[in-house]
Amino acid sequence: MKTRPHPIRVLVVDDSALARRAITEALSQDPEIEVVGQASDPYVARDRILALEPDVITLDLEMPRMDGLTFLKILQEHHPVPVVVVSSLTQAGSAKAMEAMEAGAMDVLGKPDGSRSLSSISREIAFHVKAAASATRRVRLPASRPAAKRAAATQNTAPGKYSPRKLLVIGASTGGVEALRFLLPRLPAGLPPIVVVQHIPAYFSRSLAEHLDKMCEYEVREAIDGDILRPGLCLIAPGDFHLLLQNTNGSTAVRLNQSPPIHYCRPAVDVLFRSAAEQAGKEAVGVLLTGMGVDGARGLQAMRAAGARTFAEDESSCVVFGMPQAAIKLGAAEQVLPLAQLPEAILNVLHEPVGRVER
């Protein structure tokens, strides 16, 4: 991320005085961030946005007088500011967080329960805020309609029937939820297994998988330790767990663990991509989408070295061009394409005989 001429100015919006204080203290530990104000509800926030001109807003969704989701929609229409949602770790909170991403939020962060204080995850909060501040654009993509549910789709997805390749892996961070909502529904049923790492907090990954499942012709769900990959199945890494692939009795299985974060991330794209290089080699396809930082770049490099086909999203469509840019600099991406061109390009390489690579 480029050096900014001034600290990132943040407005904290939450009806809880305790939460406002904790978020402020957590962010104030980072010298690149300055909390310039607080607001107890959207009406106070509206006035302070105009007066303080923050670079980023942290926004709770459950507030009096006007809920955060309604405020977010109004804000994005009339006075767009990058927003990081801080939502409760409940099923209802997770569903609302997914709605917030659709409405324009850059990222979501779980508001910890009694087991963790906000100050204990200050680095995580700062990461989300910096990612939102570094966003260069909010790309509006064509909407994907909910898919007509597949009728026993797996009956028509025998290994090798659709593609000589056996695995598609995708990694993303900031802006990735919208990118996945565009990309995955444009891939048809009958593909090799798909595995996705999206930087997203625990509890929210299940809502994301359920949301995508309604949009795709194939099954999409949150991964479970021990899952066996099969055609017609897309697995989303659960928040706060690394996901890697492992050979089990001749099949490829999912393994989840909570080893230390990599690049401050868990799940980390690098973990998935490196294991894909080891388990699938030239029979894999790797795609690195929008996101801040460098996660996934080395893993995509390992995949390309193993003979896999590799893609990175072009800067023109990225919300944050950090992760793809890092991969491109390493020479890890065989093709660099805007998001709109990726579905067709992915399908083209899935159809190709394994071993045909134009370098």
VODO-60113 format. One record per residue (C-alpha): residue number from 0; residue in one letter; x, y, z. Coordinates in nm, 4 decimals. Example, Ala and Ser with C-alpha at 12.3 -4.5 7.8 and 13.67 -1.06 7.14 Angstrom:
BEGIN
@i:0	aa:a	px:1.2300	py:-0.4500	pz:0.7800
@i:1	aa:s	px:1.3670	py:-0.1060	pz:0.7140
END
This chain:
BEGIN
@i:0	aa:m	px:0.0000	py:0.0000	pz:0.0000
@i:1	aa:k	px:0.1314	py:0.3447	pz:-0.0926
@i:2	aa:t	px:0.2267	py:0.5863	pz:0.1836
@i:3	aa:r	px:-0.0569	py:0.8297	pz:0.2544
@i:4	aa:p	px:0.0071	py:1.2024	pz:0.3054
@i:5	aa:h	px:-0.1889	py:1.1885	pz:0.6318
@i:6	aa:p	px:-0.3238	py:0.9208	pz:0.8682
@i:7	aa:i	px:-0.6449	py:0.7427	pz:0.7719
@i:8	aa:r	px:-0.9285	py:0.9433	pz:0.9277
@i:9	aa:v	px:-1.1924	py:0.7175	pz:1.0831
@i:10	aa:l	px:-1.5413	py:0.7856	pz:1.2195
@i:11	aa:v	px:-1.6695	py:0.5191	pz:1.4599
@i:12	aa:v	px:-2.0481	py:0.4701	pz:1.4525
@i:13	aa:d	px:-2.2013	py:0.2465	pz:1.7212
@i:14	aa:d	px:-2.4822	py:0.2946	pz:1.9723
@i:15	aa:s	px:-2.2755	py:0.1312	pz:2.2483
@i:16	aa:a	px:-2.0422	py:0.3715	pz:2.4275
@i:17	aa:l	px:-1.8324	py:0.0734	pz:2.5370
@i:18	aa:a	px:-1.7949	py:-0.0480	pz:2.1783
@i:19	aa:r	px:-1.7104	py:0.3013	pz:2.0499
@i:20	aa:r	px:-1.4396	py:0.3376	pz:2.3128
@i:21	aa:a	px:-1.2966	py:-0.0093	pz:2.2463
@i:22	aa:i	px:-1.2861	py:0.0393	pz:1.8678
@i:23	aa:t	px:-1.1289	py:0.3823	pz:1.9110
@i:24	aa:e	px:-0.8622	py:0.2474	pz:2.1463
@i:25	aa:a	px:-0.7912	py:-0.0462	pz:1.9148
@i:26	aa:l	px:-0.7483	py:0.1724	pz:1.6074
@i:27	aa:s	px:-0.5469	py:0.4343	pz:1.7951
@i:28	aa:q	px:-0.2699	py:0.1761	pz:1.8461
@i:29	aa:d	px:-0.1867	py:0.2060	pz:1.4754
@i:30	aa:p	px:0.0104	py:0.5228	pz:1.3888
@i:31	aa:e	px:-0.1336	py:0.5216	pz:1.0353
@i:32	aa:i	px:-0.4897	py:0.5610	pz:1.1664
@i:33	aa:e	px:-0.6567	py:0.8551	pz:1.3423
@i:34	aa:v	px:-1.0054	py:0.8294	pz:1.4914
@i:35	aa:v	px:-1.1461	py:1.1757	pz:1.4248
@i:36	aa:g	px:-1.4876	py:1.1248	pz:1.5780
@i:37	aa:q	px:-1.7610	py:0.9009	pz:1.7141
@i:38	aa:a	px:-2.1361	py:0.8828	pz:1.6613
@i:39	aa:s	px:-2.4041	py:0.7027	pz:1.8600
@i:40	aa:d	px:-2.6521	py:0.6684	pz:1.5730
@i:41	aa:p	px:-2.6847	py:0.7429	pz:1.1993
@i:42	aa:y	px:-2.8364	py:1.0873	pz:1.2526
@i:43	aa:v	px:-2.5377	py:1.2017	pz:1.4564
@i:44	aa:a	px:-2.3094	py:1.0252	pz:1.2073
@i:45	aa:r	px:-2.4610	py:1.2152	pz:0.9149
@i:46	aa:d	px:-2.3650	py:1.5514	pz:1.0662
@i:47	aa:r	px:-2.0182	py:1.4345	pz:1.1668
@i:48	aa:i	px:-1.9452	py:1.2919	pz:0.8231
@i:49	aa:l	px:-2.0114	py:1.6326	pz:0.6696
@i:50	aa:a	px:-1.8075	py:1.8129	pz:0.9350
@i:51	aa:l	px:-1.5128	py:1.5724	pz:0.9659
@i:52	aa:e	px:-1.4878	py:1.4208	pz:0.6148
@i:53	aa:p	px:-1.3587	py:1.0797	pz:0.7318
@i:54	aa:d	px:-1.1727	py:0.8462	pz:0.4971
@i:55	aa:v	px:-1.3407	py:0.5361	pz:0.6462
@i:56	aa:i	px:-1.6416	py:0.4672	pz:0.8685
@i:57	aa:t	px:-1.6817	py:0.1700	pz:1.1023
@i:58	aa:l	px:-2.0518	py:0.0949	pz:1.1288
@i:59	aa:d	px:-2.2601	py:-0.1158	pz:1.3626
@i:60	aa:l	px:-2.5780	py:-0.2574	pz:1.2062
@i:61	aa:e	px:-2.8043	py:-0.2743	pz:1.5106
@i:62	aa:m	px:-2.8756	py:0.0808	pz:1.6255
@i:63	aa:p	px:-3.1776	py:0.2858	pz:1.7392
@i:64	aa:r	px:-3.3662	py:0.5457	pz:1.5299
@i:65	aa:m	px:-3.2191	py:0.4044	pz:1.2055
@i:66	aa:d	px:-3.0537	py:0.0671	pz:1.1547
@i:67	aa:g	px:-2.7048	py:0.0553	pz:1.0081
@i:68	aa:l	px:-2.8085	py:-0.1227	pz:0.6891
@i:69	aa:t	px:-3.0596	py:0.1472	pz:0.5971
@i:70	aa:f	px:-2.8027	py:0.4152	pz:0.6762
@i:71	aa:l	px:-2.5406	py:0.2394	pz:0.4644
@i:72	aa:k	px:-2.7718	py:0.2344	pz:0.1620
@i:73	aa:i	px:-2.8496	py:0.6045	pz:0.2001
@i:74	aa:l	px:-2.4824	py:0.6857	pz:0.2523
@i:75	aa:q	px:-2.3654	py:0.4975	pz:-0.0568
@i:76	aa:e	px:-2.6261	py:0.6710	pz:-0.2712
@i:77	aa:h	px:-2.5719	py:1.0270	pz:-0.1544
@i:78	aa:h	px:-2.2278	py:1.0503	pz:0.0076
@i:79	aa:p	px:-2.0138	py:0.7412	pz:-0.0650
@i:80	aa:v	px:-1.7500	py:0.6717	pz:0.1994
@i:81	aa:p	px:-1.5685	py:0.3373	pz:0.2467
@i:82	aa:v	px:-1.7470	py:0.1473	pz:0.5242
@i:83	aa:v	px:-1.6275	py:-0.1405	pz:0.7419
@i:84	aa:v	px:-1.9214	py:-0.3120	pz:0.9109
@i:85	aa:v	px:-1.8699	py:-0.4285	pz:1.2685
@i:86	aa:s	px:-2.1533	py:-0.6744	pz:1.3295
@i:87	aa:s	px:-2.2563	py:-0.9091	pz:1.6073
@i:88	aa:l	px:-2.1481	py:-1.2720	pz:1.5804
@i:89	aa:t	px:-2.4957	py:-1.4178	pz:1.5390
@i:90	aa:q	px:-2.6741	py:-1.5866	pz:1.2506
@i:91	aa:a	px:-2.8972	py:-1.2797	pz:1.2138
@i:92	aa:g	px:-2.5955	py:-1.0515	pz:1.2322
@i:93	aa:s	px:-2.4164	py:-1.2580	pz:0.9689
@i:94	aa:a	px:-2.7129	py:-1.2402	pz:0.7292
@i:95	aa:k	px:-2.7302	py:-0.8638	pz:0.7740
@i:96	aa:a	px:-2.3563	py:-0.8391	pz:0.7150
@i:97	aa:m	px:-2.3994	py:-1.0129	pz:0.3784
@i:98	aa:e	px:-2.6749	py:-0.7654	pz:0.2923
@i:99	aa:a	px:-2.4375	py:-0.4861	pz:0.3905
@i:100	aa:m	px:-2.1730	py:-0.6169	pz:0.1498
@i:101	aa:e	px:-2.4339	py:-0.6113	pz:-0.1267
@i:102	aa:a	px:-2.5275	py:-0.2573	pz:-0.0259
@i:103	aa:g	px:-2.1716	py:-0.1315	pz:-0.0575
@i:104	aa:a	px:-1.9728	py:-0.2150	pz:0.2573
@i:105	aa:m	px:-1.6076	py:-0.2818	pz:0.1825
@i:106	aa:d	px:-1.5565	py:-0.5410	pz:0.4543
@i:107	aa:v	px:-1.7194	py:-0.7009	pz:0.7565
@i:108	aa:l	px:-1.5715	py:-0.7621	pz:1.0976
@i:109	aa:g	px:-1.7244	py:-0.9643	pz:1.3783
@i:110	aa:k	px:-1.7948	py:-0.7792	pz:1.7004
@i:111	aa:p	px:-1.6424	py:-1.0163	pz:1.9571
@i:112	aa:d	px:-1.8484	py:-1.1714	pz:2.2346
@i:113	aa:g	px:-1.7262	py:-1.2040	pz:2.5914
@i:114	aa:s	px:-1.4449	py:-1.4410	pz:2.4913
@i:115	aa:r	px:-1.2482	py:-1.1687	pz:2.3124
@i:116	aa:s	px:-1.2341	py:-0.7931	pz:2.3547
@i:117	aa:l	px:-1.2191	py:-0.5555	pz:2.0615
@i:118	aa:s	px:-0.8792	py:-0.4348	pz:2.1809
@i:119	aa:s	px:-0.7475	py:-0.7928	pz:2.1548
@i:120	aa:i	px:-0.8030	py:-0.7868	pz:1.7784
@i:121	aa:s	px:-0.6742	py:-0.4350	pz:1.7161
@i:122	aa:r	px:-0.4479	py:-0.5519	pz:1.4315
@i:123	aa:e	px:-0.7435	py:-0.7165	pz:1.2565
@i:124	aa:i	px:-0.9576	py:-0.4027	pz:1.2850
@i:125	aa:a	px:-0.6717	py:-0.1896	pz:1.1553
@i:126	aa:f	px:-0.6211	py:-0.4274	pz:0.8603
@i:127	aa:h	px:-0.9860	py:-0.3928	pz:0.7571
@i:128	aa:v	px:-0.9762	py:-0.0154	pz:0.7894
@i:129	aa:k	px:-0.6561	py:0.0128	pz:0.5854
@i:130	aa:a	px:-0.7990	py:-0.2129	pz:0.3179
@i:131	aa:a	px:-1.1110	py:0.0023	pz:0.2929
@i:132	aa:a	px:-0.9028	py:0.3202	pz:0.2791
@i:133	aa:s	px:-0.6872	py:0.1813	pz:-0.0008
@i:134	aa:a	px:-0.9875	py:0.0897	pz:-0.2166
@i:135	aa:t	px:-0.9615	py:0.2813	pz:-0.5414
@i:136	aa:r	px:-1.3122	py:0.2165	pz:-0.6662
@i:137	aa:r	px:-1.6407	py:0.0497	pz:-0.5942
@i:138	aa:v	px:-1.7025	py:-0.1632	pz:-0.9016
@i:139	aa:r	px:-2.0680	py:-0.2144	pz:-0.9844
@i:140	aa:l	px:-2.1043	py:-0.5502	pz:-1.1515
@i:141	aa:p	px:-2.4015	py:-0.6892	pz:-1.3446
@i:142	aa:a	px:-2.6399	py:-0.8629	pz:-1.1072
@i:143	aa:s	px:-2.6557	py:-1.2411	pz:-1.1021
@i:144	aa:r	px:-3.0023	py:-1.3886	pz:-1.0690
@i:145	aa:p	px:-3.0650	py:-1.6798	pz:-0.8327
@i:146	aa:a	px:-3.0008	py:-2.0050	pz:-1.0152
@i:147	aa:a	px:-3.2658	py:-2.2596	pz:-1.0909
@i:148	aa:k	px:-3.1709	py:-2.5395	pz:-0.8525
@i:149	aa:r	px:-2.9901	py:-2.8288	pz:-1.0079
@i:150	aa:a	px:-3.1799	py:-3.1546	pz:-1.0319
@i:151	aa:a	px:-2.9449	py:-3.4206	pz:-0.8973
@i:152	aa:a	px:-2.6562	py:-3.2252	pz:-1.0502
@i:153	aa:t	px:-2.3949	py:-3.4602	pz:-0.9138
@i:154	aa:q	px:-2.5321	py:-3.7460	pz:-1.1244
@i:155	aa:n	px:-2.3971	py:-3.5713	pz:-1.4325
@i:156	aa:t	px:-2.0598	py:-3.4705	pz:-1.2961
@i:157	aa:a	px:-1.8483	py:-3.7818	pz:-1.3032
@i:158	aa:p	px:-1.4743	py:-3.7081	pz:-1.2758
@i:159	aa:g	px:-1.3276	py:-3.6237	pz:-1.6136
@i:160	aa:k	px:-1.6633	py:-3.5908	pz:-1.7903
@i:161	aa:y	px:-1.6462	py:-3.2141	pz:-1.8159
@i:162	aa:s	px:-1.2784	py:-3.1364	pz:-1.7900
@i:163	aa:p	px:-0.9423	py:-3.3114	pz:-1.7860
@i:164	aa:r	px:-0.8481	py:-3.0843	pz:-1.4962
@i:165	aa:k	px:-0.9498	py:-3.1803	pz:-1.1484
@i:166	aa:l	px:-0.9466	py:-2.8652	pz:-0.9373
@i:167	aa:l	px:-1.0269	py:-2.4918	pz:-0.9442
@i:168	aa:v	px:-0.9054	py:-2.2823	pz:-0.6500
@i:169	aa:i	px:-0.9911	py:-1.9158	pz:-0.5922
@i:170	aa:g	px:-0.8555	py:-1.6622	pz:-0.3425
@i:171	aa:a	px:-0.9843	py:-1.3143	pz:-0.2555
@i:172	aa:s	px:-0.9959	py:-1.0487	pz:0.0143
@i:173	aa:t	px:-1.1341	py:-0.6930	pz:0.0128
@i:174	aa:g	px:-1.3911	py:-0.6655	pz:-0.2652
@i:175	aa:g	px:-1.3895	py:-1.0415	pz:-0.3027
@i:176	aa:v	px:-1.7463	py:-1.1049	pz:-0.1906
@i:177	aa:e	px:-1.8799	py:-0.8996	pz:-0.4794
@i:178	aa:a	px:-1.6262	py:-1.0569	pz:-0.7151
@i:179	aa:l	px:-1.7373	py:-1.4064	pz:-0.6127
@i:180	aa:r	px:-2.1016	py:-1.3063	pz:-0.6531
@i:181	aa:f	px:-2.0161	py:-1.2160	pz:-1.0120
@i:182	aa:l	px:-1.7796	py:-1.5002	pz:-1.0990
@i:183	aa:l	px:-1.9252	py:-1.8162	pz:-0.9458
@i:184	aa:p	px:-2.2804	py:-1.7909	pz:-1.0862
@i:185	aa:r	px:-2.1300	py:-1.7548	pz:-1.4331
@i:186	aa:l	px:-1.9614	py:-2.0939	pz:-1.4067
@i:187	aa:p	px:-2.1945	py:-2.3793	pz:-1.5070
@i:188	aa:a	px:-2.2740	py:-2.7039	pz:-1.3326
@i:189	aa:g	px:-2.0538	py:-2.9996	pz:-1.4167
@i:190	aa:l	px:-1.7199	py:-2.8416	pz:-1.3324
@i:191	aa:p	px:-1.4356	py:-2.9976	pz:-1.1353
@i:192	aa:p	px:-1.4448	py:-2.9224	pz:-0.7613
@i:193	aa:i	px:-1.4040	py:-2.5578	pz:-0.6630
@i:194	aa:v	px:-1.2414	py:-2.4433	pz:-0.3375
@i:195	aa:v	px:-1.2508	py:-2.0792	pz:-0.2269
@i:196	aa:v	px:-1.0624	py:-1.8857	pz:0.0382
@i:197	aa:q	px:-1.2203	py:-1.5472	pz:0.0999
@i:198	aa:h	px:-1.0800	py:-1.3420	pz:0.3874
@i:199	aa:i	px:-1.3895	py:-1.3252	pz:0.6064
@i:200	aa:p	px:-1.4491	py:-1.3562	pz:0.9808
@i:201	aa:a	px:-1.5823	py:-1.6643	pz:1.1522
@i:202	aa:y	px:-1.9618	py:-1.6943	pz:1.1430
@i:203	aa:f	px:-1.9894	py:-1.4877	pz:0.8238
@i:204	aa:s	px:-1.8430	py:-1.7531	pz:0.5948
@i:205	aa:r	px:-2.1466	py:-1.9789	pz:0.6330
@i:206	aa:s	px:-2.3816	py:-1.6954	pz:0.5374
@i:207	aa:l	px:-2.1625	py:-1.6219	pz:0.2363
@i:208	aa:a	px:-2.1756	py:-1.9867	pz:0.1262
@i:209	aa:e	px:-2.5527	py:-2.0007	pz:0.1695
@i:210	aa:h	px:-2.5887	py:-1.6793	pz:-0.0269
@i:211	aa:l	px:-2.3749	py:-1.8095	pz:-0.3140
@i:212	aa:d	px:-2.5512	py:-2.1451	pz:-0.3129
@i:213	aa:k	px:-2.8762	py:-1.9695	pz:-0.4059
@i:214	aa:m	px:-2.7048	py:-1.8064	pz:-0.7028
@i:215	aa:c	px:-2.5173	py:-2.1027	pz:-0.8526
@i:216	aa:e	px:-2.6269	py:-2.4082	pz:-1.0512
@i:217	aa:y	px:-2.4044	py:-2.6310	pz:-0.8370
@i:218	aa:e	px:-2.3801	py:-2.6863	pz:-0.4634
@i:219	aa:v	px:-2.1934	py:-2.4243	pz:-0.2603
@i:220	aa:r	px:-2.1377	py:-2.4705	pz:0.1132
@i:221	aa:e	px:-1.8940	py:-2.4035	pz:0.3937
@i:222	aa:a	px:-1.6170	py:-2.6619	pz:0.4101
@i:223	aa:i	px:-1.6028	py:-2.9223	pz:0.6862
@i:224	aa:d	px:-1.2845	py:-3.0962	pz:0.7935
@i:225	aa:g	px:-1.2567	py:-3.4248	pz:0.6037
@i:226	aa:d	px:-1.4779	py:-3.3206	pz:0.3099
@i:227	aa:i	px:-1.3912	py:-3.5144	pz:-0.0054
@i:228	aa:l	px:-1.3714	py:-3.2994	pz:-0.3169
@i:229	aa:r	px:-1.6021	py:-3.3962	pz:-0.5997
@i:230	aa:p	px:-1.7230	py:-3.2405	pz:-0.9252
@i:231	aa:g	px:-2.0264	py:-3.0180	pz:-0.8838
@i:232	aa:l	px:-1.9247	py:-2.9021	pz:-0.5344
@i:233	aa:c	px:-1.7842	py:-2.5635	pz:-0.4313
@i:234	aa:l	px:-1.6432	py:-2.5335	pz:-0.0794
@i:235	aa:i	px:-1.5874	py:-2.2040	pz:0.1036
@i:236	aa:a	px:-1.3177	py:-2.1986	pz:0.3734
@i:237	aa:p	px:-1.4711	py:-2.1267	pz:0.7152
@i:238	aa:g	px:-1.3631	py:-1.8037	pz:0.8803
@i:239	aa:d	px:-1.0741	py:-1.8374	pz:1.1281
@i:240	aa:f	px:-0.9595	py:-2.1726	pz:0.9816
@i:241	aa:h	px:-0.6865	py:-2.2397	pz:0.7285
@i:242	aa:l	px:-0.7946	py:-2.4821	pz:0.4559
@i:243	aa:l	px:-0.5509	py:-2.7136	pz:0.2838
@i:244	aa:l	px:-0.5913	py:-3.0131	pz:0.0554
@i:245	aa:q	px:-0.4569	py:-3.3587	pz:0.1317
@i:246	aa:n	px:-0.4599	py:-3.6976	pz:-0.0366
@i:247	aa:t	px:-0.6754	py:-3.9472	pz:0.1514
@i:248	aa:n	px:-0.7043	py:-4.3011	pz:0.0142
@i:249	aa:g	px:-0.6736	py:-4.1807	pz:-0.3422
@i:250	aa:s	px:-0.9176	py:-3.8898	pz:-0.3013
@i:251	aa:t	px:-0.8497	py:-3.5244	pz:-0.2272
@i:252	aa:a	px:-0.9799	py:-3.4204	pz:0.1133
@i:253	aa:v	px:-1.0138	py:-3.0905	pz:0.2967
@i:254	aa:r	px:-0.8165	py:-3.0351	pz:0.6148
@i:255	aa:l	px:-0.8916	py:-2.7425	pz:0.8447
@i:256	aa:n	px:-0.6613	py:-2.6096	pz:1.1147
@i:257	aa:q	px:-0.6034	py:-2.3049	pz:1.3310
@i:258	aa:s	px:-0.2275	py:-2.2762	pz:1.2941
@i:259	aa:p	px:-0.1016	py:-1.9170	pz:1.3204
@i:260	aa:p	px:-0.2341	py:-1.6592	pz:1.0727
@i:261	aa:i	px:-0.0285	py:-1.5960	pz:0.7587
@i:262	aa:h	px:-0.0037	py:-1.2348	pz:0.6393
@i:263	aa:y	px:-0.2350	py:-1.1608	pz:0.9366
@i:264	aa:c	px:-0.4989	py:-1.3808	pz:0.7694
@i:265	aa:r	px:-0.6742	py:-1.7026	pz:0.8668
@i:266	aa:p	px:-0.7848	py:-1.8519	pz:0.6350
@i:267	aa:a	px:-0.4897	py:-1.7669	pz:0.4131
@i:268	aa:v	px:-0.4987	py:-1.8068	pz:0.0359
@i:269	aa:d	px:-0.1339	py:-1.9168	pz:0.0319
@i:270	aa:v	px:-0.2174	py:-2.2252	pz:0.2390
@i:271	aa:l	px:-0.4819	py:-2.3384	pz:-0.0095
@i:272	aa:f	px:-0.2794	py:-2.2560	pz:-0.3205
@i:273	aa:r	px:0.0380	py:-2.4295	pz:-0.2014
@i:274	aa:s	px:-0.1563	py:-2.7451	pz:-0.1183
@i:275	aa:a	px:-0.3294	py:-2.7281	pz:-0.4586
@i:276	aa:a	px:0.0130	py:-2.7157	pz:-0.6243
@i:277	aa:e	px:0.1185	py:-3.0260	pz:-0.4304
@i:278	aa:q	px:-0.2019	py:-3.2247	pz:-0.4748
@i:279	aa:a	px:-0.3123	py:-3.1329	pz:-0.8275
@i:280	aa:g	px:-0.0065	py:-2.9841	pz:-1.0032
@i:281	aa:k	px:-0.0769	py:-2.9236	pz:-1.3709
@i:282	aa:e	px:-0.4343	py:-3.0471	pz:-1.3302
@i:283	aa:a	px:-0.5260	py:-2.7369	pz:-1.1260
@i:284	aa:v	px:-0.6414	py:-2.3860	pz:-1.2112
@i:285	aa:g	px:-0.5725	py:-2.0977	pz:-0.9706
@i:286	aa:v	px:-0.7438	py:-1.7585	pz:-0.9638
@i:287	aa:l	px:-0.6374	py:-1.4655	pz:-0.7433
@i:288	aa:l	px:-0.8915	py:-1.1858	pz:-0.7093
@i:289	aa:t	px:-0.9041	py:-0.8407	pz:-0.5491
@i:290	aa:g	px:-0.7583	py:-0.7828	pz:-0.2022
@i:291	aa:m	px:-0.5069	py:-0.5909	pz:0.0070
@i:292	aa:g	px:-0.1663	py:-0.7314	pz:0.0923
@i:293	aa:v	px:0.0311	py:-1.0171	pz:-0.0618
@i:294	aa:d	px:-0.1567	py:-1.3292	pz:0.0478
@i:295	aa:g	px:-0.1893	py:-1.5779	pz:-0.2364
@i:296	aa:a	px:0.0969	py:-1.4436	pz:-0.4471
@i:297	aa:r	px:0.3549	py:-1.7039	pz:-0.3407
@i:298	aa:g	px:0.0959	py:-1.9770	pz:-0.3521
@i:299	aa:l	px:-0.0051	py:-1.8852	pz:-0.7068
@i:300	aa:q	px:0.3643	py:-1.8848	pz:-0.7973
@i:301	aa:a	px:0.3941	py:-2.2390	pz:-0.6589
@i:302	aa:m	px:0.0926	py:-2.3448	pz:-0.8626
@i:303	aa:r	px:0.2363	py:-2.2053	pz:-1.1844
@i:304	aa:a	px:0.5720	py:-2.3718	pz:-1.1153
@i:305	aa:a	px:0.3832	py:-2.7006	pz:-1.0769
@i:306	aa:g	px:0.2268	py:-2.6556	pz:-1.4205
@i:307	aa:a	px:-0.1160	py:-2.5218	pz:-1.3200
@i:308	aa:r	px:-0.2977	py:-2.2568	pz:-1.5201
@i:309	aa:t	px:-0.3015	py:-1.9315	pz:-1.3220
@i:310	aa:f	px:-0.4986	py:-1.6069	pz:-1.3367
@i:311	aa:a	px:-0.4877	py:-1.2725	pz:-1.1553
@i:312	aa:e	px:-0.7553	py:-1.0059	pz:-1.1661
@i:313	aa:d	px:-0.6579	py:-0.6927	pz:-1.3569
@i:314	aa:e	px:-0.6266	py:-0.3608	pz:-1.1757
@i:315	aa:s	px:-0.9121	py:-0.2125	pz:-1.3809
@i:316	aa:s	px:-1.1730	py:-0.4193	pz:-1.1952
@i:317	aa:c	px:-1.0067	py:-0.4669	pz:-0.8548
@i:318	aa:v	px:-1.1451	py:-0.2890	pz:-0.5513
@i:319	aa:v	px:-0.7937	py:-0.3207	pz:-0.4040
@i:320	aa:f	px:-0.5087	py:-0.4205	pz:-0.6362
@i:321	aa:g	px:-0.2770	py:-0.5552	pz:-0.3669
@i:322	aa:m	px:-0.2833	py:-0.9347	pz:-0.3859
@i:323	aa:p	px:-0.3095	py:-0.9639	pz:-0.7667
@i:324	aa:q	px:-0.0376	py:-0.7029	pz:-0.8110
@i:325	aa:a	px:0.1961	py:-0.8976	pz:-0.5814
@i:326	aa:a	px:0.1356	py:-1.2139	pz:-0.7849
@i:327	aa:i	px:0.1917	py:-1.0333	pz:-1.1135
@i:328	aa:k	px:0.5242	py:-0.8950	pz:-0.9889
@i:329	aa:l	px:0.6363	py:-1.2496	pz:-0.9082
@i:330	aa:g	px:0.5410	py:-1.3728	pz:-1.2539
@i:331	aa:a	px:0.2881	py:-1.6040	pz:-1.0889
@i:332	aa:a	px:-0.0041	py:-1.5089	pz:-1.3122
@i:333	aa:e	px:-0.0100	py:-1.6616	pz:-1.6566
@i:334	aa:q	px:-0.3019	py:-1.4367	pz:-1.7544
@i:335	aa:v	px:-0.4111	py:-1.1015	pz:-1.6082
@i:336	aa:l	px:-0.7719	py:-1.0211	pz:-1.6917
@i:337	aa:p	px:-1.0530	py:-0.7955	pz:-1.5689
@i:338	aa:l	px:-1.3189	py:-0.9761	pz:-1.3714
@i:339	aa:a	px:-1.5730	py:-0.9651	pz:-1.6548
@i:340	aa:q	px:-1.3413	py:-1.1774	pz:-1.8733
@i:341	aa:l	px:-1.2467	py:-1.4356	pz:-1.6120
@i:342	aa:p	px:-1.5472	py:-1.6737	pz:-1.6368
@i:343	aa:e	px:-1.4909	py:-1.7396	pz:-2.0095
@i:344	aa:a	px:-1.1121	py:-1.7637	pz:-1.9665
@i:345	aa:i	px:-1.1480	py:-2.0136	pz:-1.6806
@i:346	aa:l	px:-1.3868	py:-2.2296	pz:-1.8832
@i:347	aa:n	px:-1.1487	py:-2.2223	pz:-2.1786
@i:348	aa:v	px:-0.8590	py:-2.3648	pz:-1.9785
@i:349	aa:l	px:-1.0851	py:-2.6202	pz:-1.8094
@i:350	aa:h	px:-1.1697	py:-2.7529	pz:-2.1556
@i:351	aa:e	px:-0.8064	py:-2.7742	pz:-2.2676
@i:352	aa:p	px:-0.6077	py:-3.0959	pz:-2.2502
@i:353	aa:v	px:-0.3805	py:-3.1028	pz:-1.9462
@i:354	aa:g	px:-0.0284	py:-3.0003	pz:-2.0361
@i:355	aa:r	px:-0.1208	py:-2.7411	pz:-2.2950
@i:356	aa:v	px:0.0170	py:-2.4173	pz:-2.1550
@i:357	aa:e	px:0.1004	py:-2.1054	pz:-2.3534
@i:358	aa:r	px:0.3723	py:-1.9288	pz:-2.1563
END
